Each structure stands twice: as structure tokens, then as C-alpha cells.
Amino acid sequence: MPATTRTTLRRSLAATAALPLLIGALASCGYGSEAKKDESEKAPVAADAKKLSASEVRIGYFPNLTHATALIGVKDGLIQKELGGTVLKPQTFNAGPSEIEALNGGSLDIGFIGPSPSINAYVKSKGKNLRIISGSASGGVKLVVNPEKIKTLDDIKGKRIATPQKGNTQDVALLNWISEKGWKVDPESGKGDVSVVRTDNKVTPDAYKSGSIDGAWVPEPTASKLVSQGASVLLDETSLWPDKKFVITNIIVSQKFLSEHPDVVEAVLRGTVKTNAWINANPDKAKESANAALEAETGKALAAKVIDPAWPSIAITNDPLAATLKTQSEWAVKAQLIKQPDLAGIYDLKLLNKVLKAEGQPEVSDAGLGVK
């Protein structure tokens, strides 16, 4: 690569790292246009279908594998089927803050989003804007590295490792891992024993290819995109968690919409629970469906060399894994990225547990953070 091109890319990365992003600029990044409204393929509504208490429900998600429940549930009509005559109106986003803004602004009712923006939005609103009503996905995050420069975990010291954004879910996990190794990194600048380079997932493959970074702690499919370029998986984050599970995507709802239309929220949850059951029972077909949805949303499907290793590393689940969200918030506090948050009432799992019971599945826990 010419020196001028490499310099330009490095300047771009530096500019990204300097952005004043707090933990609100969080969650796994999407791979498509921000807030594309009503453009995704969706199932038709039967003419004689009975409406629920709302004529429509606006659901947001990212065109990303970790949002597979939404991708498949919308595309294959599994959520719409449960809504009857209430029309599902999908919207896609490529970042957590814009989805939260839409929810707060009243243009979105329900959203699939990562744990960190959920925490930040809830705390900033003093517990008045959203509730987490279900889980959606666990795992799918890896530390991938240049095998010529990094052969062991100890080799990470002194290297340049990318994360999606300052304070985002993966950034917090990397900073905590570095701390547990006994190394020091300034959480604001990312400088220290390891250089933490904050850059968008869409830029990371080019940064790796140019040599501007030596590795990345990133969600799928970015991790597998890097592997397709010659990187190696040095660590799967699931290995660091009890039971090898941690929340990467959950479902949130506007408190106003939940209060006014609980029947609609319950119907959406029936749809997501049934979608998740189908995904887990048909992993190969689900992978094809998710990729077809990505192609419809972004204009390009993922290559087999990317989606094949990425797909099995993501666990689709109804469980919000609330205890792991609590741990992630504690890590962010430890890294001095946020002050101690009050998360009491962030979860409302009553409708989810009602749906799970009806489906013959076990109830899930809010880890003591449920609404009273």
C-alpha cells in the first residue's frame, strides 16, 4: 500500500479515536444504511386479520448477524403472524445511539440493541425511557490477531488492538481483560501497555489489511472477515464467561408503548420466541435466511468464508442473561468510563415469561434488576 494511503488511513483512525463518545455510542455495529424505513422484505398482512390495540408497531434492528432474530423474524413473517392485523413496520440502524434516539423521539416502539446503549439510555433518562423485555443473542465476539506478530496472549502487550467504539461493549471487555493481565491503559485515549484503537467495524478490515492495527476485539461477522484476510482467532470471549454465555443483543421497548399496548408487545415476544425456536432447530436454514435478509437490507450477502465460521459462534436465546449485563456495567465502572449506574427496574420480563410458560419453556431471570 502506498505511504500516502496508509497515512490517510491512520489519520482516519486517529480521528475516530478522538470522537467524544461515551458509553452511549455502544453495541455491535450494523452493516447497512442507518434507519432505512420500511424497505426490508416483510410478510403481508391478511386482509381479515384482527388488529390488536395498536394499528402498527415499529421495530428497529441492525442488519447484522447478532440481530438474527429480527432479520429472520421479519423476513419470514414469523413476528407478523403473531401480530395479526397490526402491521409490523421495520427500521434498520447501524449504531446504538441512533436507535435510542428514535425510541426516545417516538418514532420507534421496540428495538434490538446491545447491552451498553441500553444501560446508558436507561441511566441518562433516570429509568424512564425503556425496559429490556427479552434476550436475543449471546456470544459472537472474538480477539483476532495477525499471527505473524502475535502468537500468544502475552504478545498483545505493546500491540495495536481495535475495538468498535470507546466504551462500547467490546471496548469495555478488552479494557477489563487488559486490566486483569496487570497492564495499564488510559480508557480515554486508549494509550498504554496496549494501544486500544477505536474504529468502526466497517473500517477495521481495511485497517488490518494496511497494517495499521495488529488485531481486533470485535463481534461477528467482523471477526470472520479478518480471519478471511489471514488473521487468527486468539481468544473467543465466551471462554471468559460462566457457562460460556453473555448478552450481545437484547430487546428493548419504549415504556410508553409497553404501558399502552402490552398485547402488541406480547405478540411481538411470541413471534421472537417462535423465531428463536425455529433458528435453533434449523441452524443451516436459519443461516441461509439470515444471509438472504442481509442481502435484502444491504444489497450484499456475506461470503461463505465469512458467514460459515461466524454463524455457529452466535447463540440465539430468549434469556437476556441479566447477570452478565450487570457484570458488563461493573467493568465499565472499573475502567472509569461511567459512574456507578442505578439499573433497578431496567428489566420487565413478565410478558416474556408468560410467553415462555405458554410455550412450555422455563422462565428467565432479571438478576434482581426487574421493575417492581
TATATA-V652340 format. One record per backbone hydrogen bond with DSSP energy under -1.0 kcal/mol. CO is the residue of the C=O (numbers start at 1). NH is the residue of the N-H. E is the energy in kcal/mol with one decimal. If there is no record, write none. Layout:
CO;NH;E
CO;NH;E
This chain:
2;6;-2.1
3;7;-2.6
4;8;-2.2
5;9;-2.2
6;10;-2.5
7;11;-2.4
8;12;-2.2
9;13;-2.4
10;14;-2.3
11;15;-2.3
12;16;-2.1
13;17;-2.3
14;18;-1.3
16;19;-1.2
19;21;-2.4
22;25;-2.0
24;26;-1.9
36;92;-1.7
46;49;-1.6
50;85;-2.8
55;87;-2.6
57;89;-2.9
58;109;-2.1
58;110;-2.1
59;91;-2.4
60;112;-2.4
61;93;-2.1
62;64;-2.2
64;67;-2.0
65;68;-1.4
67;71;-2.4
68;72;-2.8
69;73;-2.4
70;74;-2.5
71;75;-1.9
72;76;-2.7
73;79;-1.9
77;81;-2.0
79;83;-1.1
83;86;-2.0
87;57;-2.5
89;59;-1.7
90;38;-2.7
91;61;-1.6
92;36;-1.0
94;30;-1.0
95;99;-1.3
96;100;-2.5
97;101;-2.4
98;102;-1.8
99;103;-2.2
100;104;-3.0
101;105;-2.2
102;107;-2.0
109;254;-2.5
110;60;-2.7
111;252;-3.1
113;250;-3.2
114;118;-1.1
115;119;-2.3
116;120;-2.6
117;121;-2.5
118;122;-2.0
119;123;-2.5
120;124;-2.8
121;125;-1.7
122;127;-3.4
123;126;-1.6
129;255;-1.5
131;253;-2.0
132;348;-2.4
134;251;-2.9
136;317;-1.5
137;248;-2.4
137;249;-1.8
138;315;-2.7
140;220;-2.2
141;237;-2.2
142;218;-2.2
143;234;-2.8
143;235;-1.6
144;216;-2.7
145;232;-2.7
146;149;-1.4
146;150;-2.6
152;155;-1.0
153;156;-1.6
154;157;-1.1
156;159;-2.4
159;195;-2.6
160;214;-3.1
160;215;-1.1
161;197;-2.5
162;217;-3.0
163;199;-2.7
165;168;-1.8
168;172;-2.8
169;173;-1.7
170;174;-2.4
171;175;-2.6
172;176;-2.3
173;177;-2.3
174;178;-2.8
175;179;-2.2
176;180;-2.2
177;181;-1.1
178;183;-1.9
179;182;-1.6
184;193;-3.3
186;190;-2.7
190;196;-3.0
191;186;-3.2
193;158;-3.6
195;161;-2.6
197;163;-1.9
200;203;-1.5
200;204;-1.5
203;207;-2.2
204;208;-2.7
205;209;-2.3
206;210;-2.0
207;212;-1.7
214;146;-2.7
215;162;-2.6
216;144;-2.7
218;142;-2.6
219;223;-1.3
221;225;-2.1
222;226;-2.1
223;227;-2.0
224;228;-2.0
226;229;-1.0
226;231;-2.2
227;230;-1.9
232;145;-2.7
235;143;-3.4
236;239;-2.1
237;240;-2.1
238;241;-1.4
241;244;-2.0
242;245;-1.4
246;139;-1.6
249;136;-1.4
249;137;-1.9
250;113;-2.7
251;133;-2.7
251;134;-1.1
252;111;-2.4
253;131;-1.6
254;258;-2.6
255;259;-2.2
256;260;-2.1
257;261;-2.8
261;265;-2.0
262;266;-2.5
263;267;-1.8
264;268;-2.4
265;269;-2.3
266;270;-2.2
267;271;-2.1
268;272;-2.4
269;273;-2.7
270;274;-2.3
271;275;-2.2
272;276;-2.8
273;277;-2.0
274;278;-2.1
275;279;-2.7
276;280;-2.5
277;281;-1.6
278;282;-1.6
282;286;-2.8
283;287;-2.1
284;288;-1.8
285;289;-2.4
286;290;-2.9
287;291;-2.2
288;292;-2.3
289;293;-2.2
290;294;-2.3
291;295;-2.3
292;296;-2.1
293;297;-2.2
294;298;-3.1
295;299;-2.1
303;306;-1.8
303;307;-2.7
304;308;-2.2
306;310;-1.4
307;311;-2.7
310;313;-1.1
311;314;-1.6
313;140;-1.3
315;138;-2.7
318;135;-2.8
321;324;-1.4
321;325;-1.2
322;326;-2.1
323;327;-1.7
324;328;-2.5
325;329;-2.1
326;330;-1.8
327;331;-2.2
328;332;-1.9
329;333;-1.9
330;334;-2.5
331;335;-2.2
332;337;-2.5
332;338;-1.0
333;336;-1.6
343;346;-2.2
346;132;-3.4
347;371;-2.5
349;353;-2.8
350;354;-1.8
351;355;-2.3
352;356;-3.0
353;357;-2.2
354;358;-1.9
355;359;-1.6
356;361;-3.2
357;360;-1.3
366;369;-2.2
369;347;-2.0
